[in-house]
Amino acid sequence: MSIDPRTPVLVGQGQVVNHIESLRDALEPTELIADAVRRAIKDAEIVSLPEIDALHVVRLLSWKYANPALTVASMLQISAREHGTTPHGGNMPQLLINRLSAQIQRGELELAIIAGGEASNSRAKAHRENFTLNWSEPQADLPIAKNIVEDVAMSSEAEIARKIILPIQIYPMFESAIRAQADRDIEQHQKFISELWSRFSIVGSSNAFAWSKNALTAEQIRTVSPKNRMIGLPYPKVMNSNNQVDMAAALIICSVDKARQLGIPKEKWIFPLAGADCHEHYHVSNRFSLAETPAIKLGGKMVCELAGKPVQDVSLIDLYSCFPSAVQLGAKSLGLSLDQQLTITGGLSFAGGPWNNYVMHAIATMMTKLRHSTNSSDDAFIWANGGYATKHSFGIYSTDPSKNGFRHGSPQAEIDALEKRELAPPDQAASSISGKATIDAFTVMHDRDGQPETTIASTLLKDSRRAWATSSDPQIAKSFCDGEWVGKQITLDSTGSILL
């Protein structure tokens, strides 16, 4: 089969996991990223890297840089025409592949590198030991990195005012809504999600680039202990994304024509067949159901249609897995069974969750697995997620190119037309039917000693509007830890506080 020379192809991948015994061994994020890029160049068997069109670094959190892409390029003595960065969001690595693939297909660029990394474990260790890390300071004289993706606020002013802004608050609320929709009691559901997470840990235990290689039983995962304290009900620590990692990954993408010029062996080539990008209604307050993700359903359907491959026929699948609720939402929306293998890395709790860059590791792992597959018809499906199951990017990959070239789309217009809920201000919610509201999702945040501290509930009023309900009363928090509260009526005062 003749391949269009403009066809985009992934040719190199590199991953770095840096476990340190002493802070003297701590490497800052750009050092980790540069090492990942070196590994990707070696993996592609590129002898001499010419000037590249773009080097994009996914937004990082563990250290501040004026222009991390330019810093990495300087460390590696790579000349790039463009140095870019992204907003925050776990969807960014897949979104970058989608954008670069489309640009290569249109002939707008030939060769690009994307990378990302974090050193959050070293940062946390330095804080605990009162140790000053001698890492580089932001260079004010560097040109500002190009923002290659428009940034959008995913929390509303009302959510920010109520301090309902953290993933560790919101994903547990999704879990309570999922549990109620599935009609499971608390014990049944906790067993169900701990078994799911145990299967993920088993995959992570055989992943050479996983942060944690401990395969855990379902009982170990769901049992609360000093080392597995409750964080946001119903999630003990091990059910949360493990962001305190020192990890980096890099990918090299180019046109088939450039791959040939560079002499990259064909057995290294992995073709992005199709991509899709979309988002739910940005603010959680406006979602019609906290147990449904229609944008995943529509985006997943579109990428499969563009690739001509139903997701059920894809052999390698990696669903974003920051929390168990994310996997359940994704699987349900995509029509996948939770009994099948839905991770190729072990997920963010076990393989590691380097903030916005987990999916870079998933794509790198996917490349290796496809290359080593004994079945030439194997394909891979990646779902990347940013925010609060908010922003979604999808990719389908194969060792064989598509007859139609890379295809990209977005079902955003259809998603934007979906029904929304209005958010009632606290005073209006209190005056509505005497402040009575029905809980549709909730969580209880626990302090560092594992004690119930803060209650957060999403409630629905009789007029279908949503109203947030919170309480900092430890006694109310403790009462919400006992039994199922979804479906129960509570009373709100004019500030949105819970009255029992």
Long-range contacts (C-beta under 8 A, 24 or more apart in sequence): 1-401, 1-403, 3-256, 3-401, 4-256, 4-401, 4-405, 5-255, 5-256, 5-257, 5-260, 6-104, 6-105, 6-106, 6-107, 6-255, 6-256, 6-257, 6-405, 7-104, 7-105, 7-255, 7-256, 7-271, 7-401, 7-405, 7-406, 8-100, 8-101, 8-104, 8-105, 8-253, 8-254, 8-255, 8-256, 8-271, 8-272, 8-406, 9-253, 9-254, 9-255, 9-256, 9-259, 9-269, 9-270, 9-271, 9-272, 9-401, 10-97, 10-251, 10-252, 10-253, 10-269, 10-270, 10-271, 10-272, 10-363, 10-367, 10-397, 11-44, 11-46, 11-252, 11-253, 11-254, 11-259, 11-262, 11-264, 11-268, 11-269, 11-270, 12-40, 12-41, 12-42, 12-43, 12-44, 12-46, 12-250, 12-251, 12-252, 12-264, 12-268, 13-39, 13-40, 13-43, 13-249, 13-250, 13-251, 13-252, 13-363, 13-364, 13-367, 13-368, 14-38, 14-39, 14-40, 14-41, 14-42, 14-43, 14-249, 14-250, 14-364, 15-39, 15-209, 15-247, 15-248, 15-249, 15-361, 15-364, 15-365, 16-117, 16-247, 16-248, 16-249, 17-209, 17-210, 17-211, 17-245, 17-246, 17-247, 17-352, 18-119, 18-122, 18-246, 18-247, 19-211, 19-246, 20-121, 20-122, 20-125, 20-246, 23-122, 23-125, 23-126, 23-129, 23-131, 23-133, 26-119, 26-122, 26-125, 26-126, 26-133, 26-246, 27-119, 27-122, 27-246, 28-63, 28-119, 28-133, 28-135, 28-136, 29-60, 29-62, 29-63, 29-65, 29-68, 29-117, 29-118, 29-119, 29-248, 30-63, 30-65, 30-68, 30-71, 30-72, 30-75, 30-117, 30-136, 31-75, 32-117, 32-118, 32-119, 32-246, 32-247, 32-248, 33-57, 33-68, 33-72, 33-115, 33-116, 33-117, 33-248, 33-250, 34-72, 34-75, 34-76, 35-248, 36-115, 36-117, 36-248, 36-249, 36-250, 37-72, 37-76, 37-78, 37-113, 37-115, 37-250, 38-76, 39-250, 40-113, 40-115, 40-250, 40-251, 40-252, 41-252, 43-268, 44-252, 44-262, 44-264, 44-268, 45-263, 45-264, 45-265, 45-268, 46-252, 46-262, 46-263, 46-264, 47-263, 49-78, 50-111, 50-262, 51-79, 51-80, 51-81, 52-78, 52-79, 52-80, 52-81, 52-111, 52-112, 52-113, 53-80, 53-81, 53-82, 53-109, 53-110, 53-111, 53-112, 54-80, 54-81, 54-82, 54-83, 54-84, 54-100, 54-109, 54-112, 54-113, 55-80, 55-82, 55-83, 55-84, 55-112, 55-113, 55-114, 55-115, 56-82, 56-83, 56-84, 56-85, 56-86, 56-96, 56-100, 56-112, 56-113, 56-114, 56-115, 56-148, 57-83, 57-84, 57-85, 57-86, 57-114, 57-115, 57-116, 57-145, 58-85, 58-86, 58-92, 58-93, 58-96, 58-114, 58-115, 58-116, 58-356, 58-357, 58-360, 59-85, 59-86, 59-87, 59-88, 59-89, 59-92, 59-116, 59-356, 60-116, 60-117, 60-118, 60-355, 60-356, 60-357, 61-88, 61-118, 61-120, 61-355, 61-356, 62-118, 62-119, 62-120, 62-122, 62-123, 62-355, 63-119, 63-123, 63-135, 64-138, 65-136, 65-138, 66-138, 66-139, 66-140, 66-142, 66-144, 66-145, 67-139, 67-142, 67-143, 67-144, 67-145, 68-145, 69-145, 70-142, 70-143, 70-145, 71-136, 71-139, 71-142, 72-115, 78-113, 80-113, 82-146, 83-143, 83-145, 83-146, 84-145, 84-146, 84-147, 84-148, 85-145, 85-146, 85-147, 85-148, 86-147, 86-148, 86-149, 86-356, 87-147, 87-149, 87-150, 87-151, 87-152, 88-151, 88-355, 88-356, 88-386, 89-356, 89-386, 89-387, 89-391, 90-320, 90-322, 90-355, 90-356, 90-358, 90-359, 90-384, 90-385, 90-386, 91-277, 91-320, 91-359, 91-384, 91-385, 91-386, 91-391, 91-392, 91-393, 92-116, 92-149, 92-356, 92-357, 92-359, 92-384, 92-386, 92-393, 93-251, 93-356, 93-357, 93-358, 93-359, 93-360, 93-362, 93-363, 93-384, 94-275, 94-359, 94-363, 94-382, 94-383, 94-384, 94-393, 94-394, 94-395, 95-149, 95-277, 95-384, 95-391, 95-393, 96-148, 96-149, 97-251, 97-253, 97-272, 97-275, 97-363, 97-395, 98-272, 98-275, 98-276, 98-277, 98-393, 98-395, 98-408, 99-148, 99-149, 100-253, 101-253, 101-272, 101-275, 101-406, 101-408, 102-275, 102-406, 102-408, 104-253, 104-254, 104-255, 104-406, 105-405, 105-406, 110-254, 110-255, 110-257, 110-258, 111-252, 111-253, 111-254, 111-255, 111-258, 112-252, 112-253, 112-254, 113-250, 113-251, 113-252, 113-253, 114-250, 114-251, 114-253, 114-360, 115-248, 115-249, 115-250, 115-251, 115-360, 116-248, 116-249, 116-250, 116-354, 116-356, 116-357, 116-360, 117-247, 117-248, 117-249, 117-354, 117-357, 118-243, 118-245, 118-246, 118-247, 118-248, 118-354, 118-355, 118-357, 119-246, 120-243, 120-244, 120-245, 120-246, 120-354, 120-355, 121-244, 121-245, 121-246, 122-246, 124-244, 152-282, 153-282, 154-282, 154-283, 154-386, 154-387, 154-388, 154-390, 154-391, 155-283, 155-284, 156-283, 156-285, 156-286, 156-423, 158-285, 158-423, 158-425, 158-468, 159-283, 159-284, 159-285, 159-468, 162-468, 162-470, 162-496, 163-470, 164-284, 164-456, 164-468, 164-470, 167-241, 167-322, 167-323, 167-388, 168-231, 168-232, 168-235, 168-240, 168-445, 169-232, 169-443, 169-445, 169-456, 170-284, 170-388, 171-232, 171-235, 171-322, 171-323, 171-325, 171-326, 171-388, 171-389, 172-232, 172-233, 172-234, 172-235, 172-323, 172-325, 172-443, 173-290, 173-441, 173-442, 173-443, 173-456, 173-457, 173-458, 174-290, 174-291, 174-323, 174-325, 174-326, 174-329, 174-388, 174-389, 174-441, 175-234, 175-235, 175-323, 175-324, 175-325, 175-328, 175-443, 176-234, 176-441, 176-442, 176-443, 176-485, 176-486, 177-289, 177-290, 177-291, 177-440, 177-441, 177-458, 177-486, 178-291, 178-325, 178-328, 178-329, 179-234, 179-484, 179-486, 180-291, 180-440, 180-484, 180-486, 180-487, 181-291, 185-484, 186-234, 186-483, 186-484, 189-234, 190-222, 190-234, 191-218, 191-222, 193-222, 193-234, 193-239, 193-324, 193-328, 194-218, 194-219, 194-221, 194-222, 194-239, 196-324, 196-327, 196-328, 196-338, 197-221, 197-238, 197-239, 197-324, 197-347, 197-349, 199-341, 200-321, 200-342, 200-343, 200-346, 200-347, 200-349, 200-350, 201-346, 201-349, 201-350, 202-346, 203-341, 203-343, 203-344, 203-345, 203-346, 203-347, 203-350, 204-343, 204-345, 204-346, 204-347, 204-349, 204-350, 204-351, 205-346, 205-350, 207-345, 207-346, 207-351, 207-365, 209-247, 209-345, 209-351, 209-361, 209-364, 209-365, 210-345, 210-346, 210-350, 210-351, 210-352, 211-242, 211-245, 211-247, 211-350, 211-351, 211-352, 212-242, 212-346, 212-349, 212-350, 212-351, 212-352, 214-350, 224-450, 226-450, 229-446, 229-448, 229-449, 229-450, 230-446, 230-450, 231-445, 231-446, 232-443, 232-444, 232-445, 232-446, 233-442, 233-443, 233-444, 233-445, 233-446, 233-452, 233-480, 233-481, 234-443, 235-323, 235-324, 238-349, 239-323, 239-324, 239-349, 240-322, 240-323, 240-349, 241-321, 241-322, 241-323, 241-348, 241-349, 241-353, 241-358, 242-348, 242-349, 242-350, 242-352, 242-353, 243-348, 243-353, 243-354, 243-355, 245-352, 245-353, 245-354, 247-352, 247-354, 247-357, 247-361, 248-354, 248-357, 249-357, 249-360, 249-361, 249-363, 249-364, 250-360, 250-364, 251-360, 251-363, 251-364, 251-367, 256-401, 267-371, 268-371, 269-399, 270-366, 270-367, 270-370, 270-371, 270-397, 270-398, 270-399, 271-397, 271-398, 271-399, 271-400, 271-401, 271-402, 271-406, 272-395, 272-396, 272-397, 272-406, 273-306, 273-307, 273-308, 273-309, 273-379, 273-396, 273-397, 273-398, 273-401, 273-402, 273-406, 273-407, 274-303, 274-304, 274-306, 274-307, 274-395, 274-396, 274-402, 274-406, 274-407, 274-408, 274-409, 275-303, 275-306, 275-393, 275-394, 275-395, 275-396, 275-406, 275-407, 275-408, 276-300, 276-302, 276-303, 276-306, 276-392, 276-393, 276-394, 276-408, 276-409, 276-410, 276-411, 277-391, 277-392, 277-393, 277-394, 277-408, 277-410, 278-302, 278-391, 278-392, 278-410, 278-411, 278-412, 278-415, 279-387, 279-390, 279-391, 279-392, 279-412, 279-415, 280-389, 280-390, 280-392, 280-415, 281-415, 281-418, 281-420, 282-387, 282-390, 283-423, 284-388, 284-390, 284-458, 285-421, 285-423, 285-466, 285-468, 286-420, 286-421, 286-422, 286-423, 286-466, 287-420, 287-421, 288-418, 288-419, 288-420, 288-421, 289-440, 290-440, 290-441, 290-458, 291-329, 291-441, 292-329, 292-333, 293-329, 293-330, 293-332, 293-333, 293-389, 294-333, 294-415, 294-418, 295-392, 295-411, 295-415, 296-329, 296-330, 296-333, 296-334, 296-383, 296-389, 296-392, 297-333, 297-334, 298-411, 298-414, 298-415, 299-392, 299-394, 299-410, 299-411, 300-333, 300-334, 300-383, 300-394, 301-411, 302-394, 302-409, 302-410, 302-411, 303-381, 303-394, 303-395, 303-396, 303-409, 304-396, 306-396, 306-407, 306-408, 306-409, 307-379, 307-396, 307-402, 307-407, 308-402, 308-404, 309-379, 309-396, 311-335, 311-336, 311-381, 312-336, 313-379, 314-379, 314-380, 314-381, 314-396, 315-373, 315-375, 315-378, 315-379, 315-380, 316-344, 316-366, 316-369, 316-370, 316-378, 316-379, 316-380, 316-381, 317-341, 317-342, 317-343, 317-344, 317-380, 317-381, 318-342, 318-343, 318-344, 318-345, 318-359, 318-362, 318-365, 318-366, 318-380, 318-381, 318-382, 318-383, 319-343, 319-383, 320-348, 320-358, 320-359, 320-383, 320-384, 320-385, 321-347, 321-348, 321-349, 322-348, 322-353, 322-358, 322-385, 325-389, 326-385, 326-389, 329-389, 330-383, 330-385, 334-383, 344-369, 344-380, 356-386, 359-384, 359-393, 363-395, 363-397, 366-397, 367-397, 370-397, 370-398, 370-399, 371-399, 373-399, 376-400, 421-460, 421-464, 421-465, 421-466, 422-464, 422-465, 422-466, 423-465, 423-466, 423-467, 423-468, 424-461, 424-465, 424-466, 424-467, 426-467, 426-468, 426-492, 426-493, 426-494, 426-495, 426-496, 427-494, 429-459, 429-461, 429-465, 429-467, 429-492, 429-496, 430-492, 430-493, 430-494, 430-496, 431-494, 432-461, 432-462, 432-463, 432-465, 432-467, 433-461, 433-462, 434-491, 435-491, 435-492, 435-493, 435-499, 436-462, 436-489, 436-490, 436-491, 437-461, 437-467, 437-469, 437-489, 437-490, 437-491, 437-492, 438-487, 438-488, 438-489, 439-469, 439-485, 439-486, 439-487, 439-488, 439-489, 439-490, 440-466, 440-486, 440-487, 441-486, 442-480, 442-485, 442-486, 444-477, 444-480, 444-481, 445-477, 452-477, 452-478, 452-480, 452-481, 453-477, 455-480, 455-498, 457-485, 457-490, 457-498, 459-490, 459-492, 467-492, 467-496, 468-496, 469-496, 469-497, 469-498, 470-496, 470-497, 470-498, 471-497, 471-498, 473-498, 476-500
